[in-house]
Amino acid sequence: MTSRDRFAATMRFGAPDRVPLLEEGLRDEVLDAWHRQGLALDADLRVMFGTDRREEIPVDWEPRPKLGHGLLTPRGLEELARALDPEDPTRLPYDWAKRAAAWKTREHLLSLFIHDGLFLSMGIGNWESFDQVMDILAVDPGFASELMRIKGEFLAGYAARILRDVTPDFAILSEPICGNWGPLVSPAMYERIALRNYRPLLDALRRGGVETIVFMTYANARILIPPVLDCGFDCLWACETEPEAMDYLGIRKRFGRRLRLIGGIDLDCLLAGEDEIRREIETKVPVLLAGGGYIPLADGRVRANVPFSRYAFYRRMLARVAGPGTG
């Protein structure tokens, strides 16, 4: 099976030759640390550990031209609406036609990261902007909803433009909106301001043939899963989680086949040692694989304090448990 076939069979609760093995996204400082520990400079980790290649469609959703007024002002909102043209050809790479043609015969996975969620859409970048956004959400939620409507409709059109030429294997919406205690806005507010304005985008993705739409979230988003599912998402990729709240075994038990899953392995086990890595994988992964619709992966990007020997053990263990015949 190709990586594409493997991913599709897994997400359809079918019988792949093995489930896909995704890579966490290793930063340069991690690789630098591992090279100092003896990893060869020319080492190909994808070949070494048998991970499936994944490519991301490049996107550009920045306002053009840049806003002359602050985003969180009435004038800024007017400018934003004029500055987001989904048919602007310069939002696609200069070699778009060549890339799109090559993607039609690809064997590797192709994903589309198509929304960065409520807080980042409203410009949160530091504590000062966080306070400003939270004030707006409390005092003028209509303003926030209008901003999300503008961006949501733009991204629906932008996605439709991309999907005229290529169909990715899955699309991702990222939502960094939670702490370990839960989301920073109520589920009702989240539905009203965010999810309502994601629906045009999700509709465009479905019309364009995207089968798997991933809700990528962080920390403890457990309470948001039911409305997220109702909105049209069908896959959860939880990162940097609060392990007990985002326990994939419990989530699978509650939501069943309505919700595909990516991740679920506590990244901290890589710091604890081989016994803990083995226990974490053997306790969770076989059960989830038996139910289908699951891709095992650590719940965050590996940091430089994880020795390469531990990472290699985790990868070999994962490949063995998720190897041929699983799914």
ZALUM-519709 format. One record per atom (N, C-alpha, C): residue in one letter; x, y, z. Coordinates in steps of 0.2 Angstrom, whole numbers, plus 5000, padded with zeros to 4 digits. Layout:
N
AXYZ
...
//
This chain:
327
M500449945000
M500050005000
M500450065000
T500250114997
T500550184997
T500350215004
S500750275005
S500550305011
S499850335011
R499650355005
R498950385004
R498450325005
D498550265002
D498150215003
D498050195010
R498650195013
R498650175021
R498250225025
F498350285024
F497950335027
F497250335026
A497050325020
A496350325018
A495950255021
A496350205021
A496050145024
A495950145031
T496450175035
T496450185042
T495850235044
M495750295040
M495250335042
M494550315040
R494550265036
R493850235034
R493750165038
F494150155043
F494050095048
F494150035044
G494550035039
G494749975035
G495249935037
A495649905033
A496149855034
A496849875031
P497149925033
P497849945029
P498349885031
D498849885026
D499449845028
D499749855035
R499749925036
R499949945043
R499650015043
V499550045049
V499350115050
V499950155048
P499750215046
P500250265045
P500650285051
L501350295050
L501750315055
L501950385053
L501650435057
L501850505056
L502450525060
E502750585058
E503350615062
E503050675065
E503350685071
E503150735075
E503250805073
G503750815069
G504050885067
G504650905071
L505250875069
L505750885073
L506150955072
R506250995077
R506551055076
R507351045075
D507651095073
D508351095071
D508751085078
E508551115083
E508951115089
E508951045092
V508351005091
V508350935093
V508850895089
L508850905082
L509250865078
L510050885080
D510150945081
D510850965083
D511050935089
A510550925094
A510750885100
A510850815099
W510450785095
W510550715093
W511250705089
H511450755085
H512050745081
H512650745086
R512550785091
R513050785096
R513150725100
Q512550685100
Q512550625104
Q512750565099
G512950575093
G513150525089
G512750515083
L512150545082
L511750525076
L512150555070
A512250515065
A512550535059
A512250595056
L512650645053
L512450705050
L511950695044
D512050635040
D511750615034
D511150565036
A511050555042
A510550505044
A509850525041
D509450485038
D508750495036
D508350465041
L508050495045
L507550465050
L506950435048
R506750465042
R506150435039
R506250365037
V506850355034
V507050285031
V507250245037
M507550275042
M507750235048
M507150205052
F506650245053
F506050225057
F505450205053
G505450215046
G504950195042
G504350235042
T504450305044
T503850345044
T503550365037
D502950385037
D502650405030
D502750475029
R502950485023
R503150555021
R502450595020
R502450655023
R501950705023
R502150775020
E501750795016
E501950865013
E501350915014
E501450975016
E500951025017
E500851075011
I500251085009
I500051135004
I500251205007
P500651235004
P500851305006
P500151355005
V500051395011
V499451435011
V499651505013
D499351555011
D499451625013
D498751655014
W498651665020
W497951705022
W498051765025
E498651795024
E498851865027
E498451915023
P498151975026
P497852025023
P498352055018
R498052075012
R498352105007
R497952165004
P498152225005
P498752245008
P498752245016
K499252255019
K499252245027
K498752305029
L498452285035
L497952335038
L498352395040
G498052455039
G498252515041
G498052535048
H497452505050
H497252515057
H497252445061
G497252445067
G497252385071
G496752345069
L496852275070
L496352225068
L495752235072
L495852245079
L495252245083
L494952315084
T494852345078
T494452405078
T493952405072
P493452445072
P492952445067
P493252455060
R493752505059
R494052515053
R494552455051
G494852425056
G495252365054
G494852315052
L494252305054
L493752255052
L493552265045
E493452325043
E493252345036
E493852335031
E494452355034
E495052335029
E495152265028
L495052225034
L495152155033
L494652125028
A494052145028
A493552115023
A493852125016
R494152185015
R494352205008
R495052175006
A495352155011
A496052135010
A496152055010
L495552025010
L495551945010
L495151925003
D495551914998
D495251894992
D495451824990
P494951774991
P495151704990
P495451694983
E495251734978
E495451724971
E496051754969
D496351794973
D497051824972
D497551774970
P497751774964
P498251714961
P498951714965
T499051774968
T499751774971
T499751744978
R499151724980
R499151684986
R499351604985
L499451584979
L499651524977
L500451524975
P500851474976
P501551474974
P501551494967
Y502151524965
Y502251534958
Y502251474953
D502451414956
D502451354952
D501851314954
W501251344955
W500651304958
W500451254952
A500451274946
A500151224941
A500651164941
K501251174941
K501751114941
K501651074947
R501551104953
R501451064959
R500851024959
A500351064957
A499651024957
A499650964952
A499950974947
A500050914942
A500350864945
A500950874949
A501350824952
A500950784957
W500550824961
W500150794967
W499650744965
K499450754958
K498850704956
K499150634956
T499750624955
T500050554955
T500450544961
R500350574966
R500850564972
R500650504976
E501150474979
E501050414984
E501050434991
H501350494992
H501450524999
H500850555002
L500750575008
L500250615011
L500250685009
L499750715008
L499650785007
L499150815011
S499350865015
S498850895020
S498750975019
L498250995021
L498051065020
L497951095027
F498351145029
F498251175036
F497851245034
I497251245036
I496851295033
I496551345038
H496651335044
H496351385049
H496751385055
D496951445058
D497351445064
D496951455071
G496251455070
G495851455076
G495651525078
L495251525083
L494951585086
L495451635089
F495851615093
F496351665096
F496851695092
L497151655087
L497651675083
L497351725077
S496751705075
S496351745070
S496251815073
M496151825080
M496051885083
M496651925085
G497251895083
G497851925084
G498251915091
I498051865094
I498351855101
I499151835099
G499551875102
G500251855101
G500651865108
N500351895113
N500651915119
N500151925124
W500351935131
W499851945136
W499452005135
E499752065132
E499352125131
E498752105126
S498952075121
S498452065116
S497952015118
F498151965122
F497751915125
F497151955130
D497451995134
D496952035138
D496452075133
Q496652105128
Q496252145124
Q495752095121
V495952035118
V495451995115
V494951965120
M495151955126
M494651925131
M494151975133
D494352045133
D493952095134
D493452105129
I493652095123
I493152095117
I492652045117
L492951985119
L492451925119
L491951935124
A492151965130
A491651975135
A491152035134
V491452085131
V491052145131
V490652155124
D491052135118
D490752135112
D490852075108
P490452025110
P490551955106
P490351965099
G489852015097
G489652015090
G490252045086
F490652085088
F491252105084
F491752045083
A491852005088
A492251945087
A491951895082
S491251885082
S490951845078
S490951865071
E490951935070
E491051965063
E491751955060
L492251965064
L492951945062
L492951875060
M492751825064
M492751755062
M492351745056
R491751775055
R491451765049
R491751785043
I492151845043
I492551865037
I493051825036
K493451795041
K493951755039
K493751685037
G493151665040
G492951595038
G492651595031
E492351645029
E492051645022
E492651655017
F493151695019
F493751695015
F494151635014
L494251595020
L494551535019
L494151475016
A493451485016
A493051435012
A493151445005
G493251515003
G493351524996
G494051504994
Y494551514998
Y495251504997
Y495351424996
A495051385001
A495051315000
A494751294994
A494151324992
A493851294986
A494251314980
R494651364980
R495151384975
R495651324974
I495951314980
I496451254980
I496251194978
L495651174980
L495351114979
L495051104971
R495051154968
R494951144961
R495551114957
D496151114960
D496651084957
D496951024960
V496851014967
V497150964970
V496650944976
T496650884978
T496250854984
T496750834989
P496850864995
P497350835000
P497050775003
D497450745007
D497150685010
D496850705017
F497050755019
F496650785025
F496750855026
A496350895029
A496350965031
A496450965039
I496751025041
I496851035048
I496651105050
L496251105055
L496051175058
L496351165065
S496851215067
S497151215073
S496851265078
E496751245084
E496351285089
E496651285096
P497251325097
P497551335103
P497151375108
I496651355111
I496151395115
I496051365122
C496451315124
C496351285131
C496951285135
G496851285142
G497351265147
G497251195149
N497651175154
N497551115157
N496851105161
W496551155163
W495951155166
W495351155161
G495451175155
G494951175150
G494951235145
P494451245141
P494451305136
P494451365140
L494751415137
L494751485140
L494051525138
V493651495134
V492951525133
V492451465134
S491851485136
S491351435137
S491151395130
P490951335131
P490751295125
P490251335121
A489751365125
A489251405121
A489551465117
M489951505120
M490251555116
M490651525111
Y491051475112
Y491451445106
Y491051425100
E490451395102
E490051375096
E489751435093
R489551485096
R489251545093
R489751585089
I490351595092
I490851635088
I491251605084
A491551545085
A491951505081
A491651455077
L491351405080
L491151345076
L490651365071
R490151415072
R489651435067
R490051465061
N490551495062
N490951525057
N491451485053
Y491551425056
Y491951375053
Y491551335048
R490851335048
R490451285044
R490551295037
P490551365034
P490651375027
P491351345025
L491851345029
L492451315027
L492451235027
L492151205032
L492051135032
L491651115026
D491051155024
D490651135019
D491051135012
A491551185011
A491951195005
A492451135005
L492651115011
L493151055011
L492750995009
R492150985011
R491850925009
R491650925002
R491450974999
R491250984992
R491850974988
G492450984990
G493050974987
G493350904987
G493050864991
G493250794991
G493650774997
V493750825002
V494150805008
V493750765012
E494050705013
E493650655018
E493750665025
T494350685027
T494550685034
T494750755036
I494350785041
I494450855043
I494650855050
V495250875052
V495550865058
V495550925062
F495250915068
F495250965074
F495850955078
M496451005077
M497050995081
M496951045086
T497051015092
T496951055098
T497451045103
Y497451075109
Y498051075114
Y497751075121
A498151045125
A497951045133
A497251005133
N496851035137
N496151005139
N495551025135
A495450995129
A494851025125
A494250975126
R494250935131
R493750875131
R493050905130
I492850955134
I492250975134
I491951005127
L492451025123
L492251045116
L492150995111
I492350935112
I492250875107
I491550875105
P491050865109
P490350855106
P490150915101
P490250975103
P490051025097
P490551025091
V491151015092
V491651005087
V491350955082
L491150895085
L490950845080
L490250865077
D489850895080
D489250915077
D489350965072
C489851005072
C490051055067
C490251025061
G490550965061
G490750925055
G491450895055
F491850915060
F492450885061
F492450805062
D492850765060
D492850695061
D493450665063
C493950705065
C494650675068
C494950725073
L495150695078
L495450735083
L496250725084
W496650775084
W497350775085
W497450815091
A497550785096
A497650825103
A498350825104
C498650885105
C499350895107
C499450925113
E500050915116
E500250945123
E499650935128
T499450885129
T498850875132
T498850865140
E498350875143
E498250855150
E498050785150
P498450735151
P498350665149
P497750635152
E497550645158
E496950615161
E496350645157
A496250705156
A495750735153
A495650715145
M496250705142
M496150695135
M496450625134
D496250575138
D496350505138
D496050475132
Y496350455127
Y496050425120
Y495650365121
L495850325126
L495450265127
L494750285130
G494750335134
G494050355136
G493650395131
I494050435127
I493750475121
I493450425116
R493850375115
R493550325110
R492950285113
K492950265119
K492450235122
K491750275122
R491850345123
R491250385122
R491050395115
F491450415111
F491250445104
F491350385099
G491650335100
G491650275095
G491950295088
R491550275083
R491850285076
R491650355073
R491250395077
R491150465075
R491750505075
L492250485079
L492850525079
L493550475078
R493850495073
R494550465071
R495050505076
L495550465077
L496050495082
L496750495079
I497150545080
I497850545079
I498250565086
G498750535087
G499150555093
G498950505099
G498950535105
G498650495111
G499250465115
I499850475113
I500450445117
I500750505121
D500750505128
D501050555132
D501750565130
L501950625128
L502650635126
L503150635132
D502850645138
D503250645144
D503550575145
C503250525142
C503550455144
C504250445140
L504450485135
L505050485132
L505650515137
L505450555142
L505850575147
L505950525153
A505450485154
A505450445160
A505850375159
G505950355153
G506350295152
G506050245148
E506350185146
E506150135141
E505550095144
D505550085151
D504950045154
D504350085153
E504350155154
E503750195154
E503550205147
I504050205142
I503850205135
I503450145133
R503750085135
R503450025134
R502750025137
R502650045143
R502050035146
R501550085143
E501750145141
E501250195138
E501050165131
I501450135127
I501250115121
I500850055121
E501050005125
E500749935126
E500049945129
T499949995133
T499350005137
T498750035132
K499050075128
K498550115124
K498450095117
V499050085113
V499050085106
V498650025103
P498849955106
P498449905103
P497749905104
V497449935109
V496749935110
V496449985105
L496750045104
L496550095099
L496550065092
L497150035091
L497150005084
L496649955082
A496449915087
A495949865086
A495249895084
G495149955087
G494549985085
G494550025078
G495150035075
G495250065069
G495150145069
G495250175064
G495250245064
G495750285068
Y496350255069
Y496750285074
Y497550275071
I497850335072
I498550335070
I498950355076
P499350315079
P499750325085
P500350375084
L500450415089
L500950465089
L501050505095
A501550525097
A501650565103
A501250625103
D501050655108
D500550715108
D500950775108
G501550785105
G501850845104
G502550835101
R502850895099
R503450895096
R504050875101
V504450835099
V504950815104
V505450875105
R505650875111
R506150935113
R506850905114
A507350955114
A508050935114
A508250895120
N507850895126
N508050855132
N507850785131
V507550765126
V507450695124
V508050665121
P508350615124
P508950585121
P508750545115
F509250545110
F509050505104
F508950435105
S509250405110
S509150335111
S508450325113
R508150365117
R507450355120
R507050365114
Y507150415110
Y506750425104
Y506750365099
A507350335098
A507350275094
A507050215097
F507050215103
F506650155107
F505950165106
Y505650225107
Y504950245106
Y504750225098
R505150245094
R505050235087
R505050165085
R505450125087
R505550055086
R504950015089
M504750035095
M504250005099
M503550025095
L503450085093
L502850105089
L502850065083
A503350055079
A503350025073
A503149945074
R503349925079
R503249855081
R502549845083
V502249885087
V501549875089
V501049895083
A501249945079
A500849965074
A501049935067
G501349885067
G501649855061
G501149815057
P501349775052
P500949745047
P500349705051
G499749705048
G499249665051
G498849705056
T499049765057
T498649805062
T498149845058
G497649875062
G497149915058
G496449895059
//
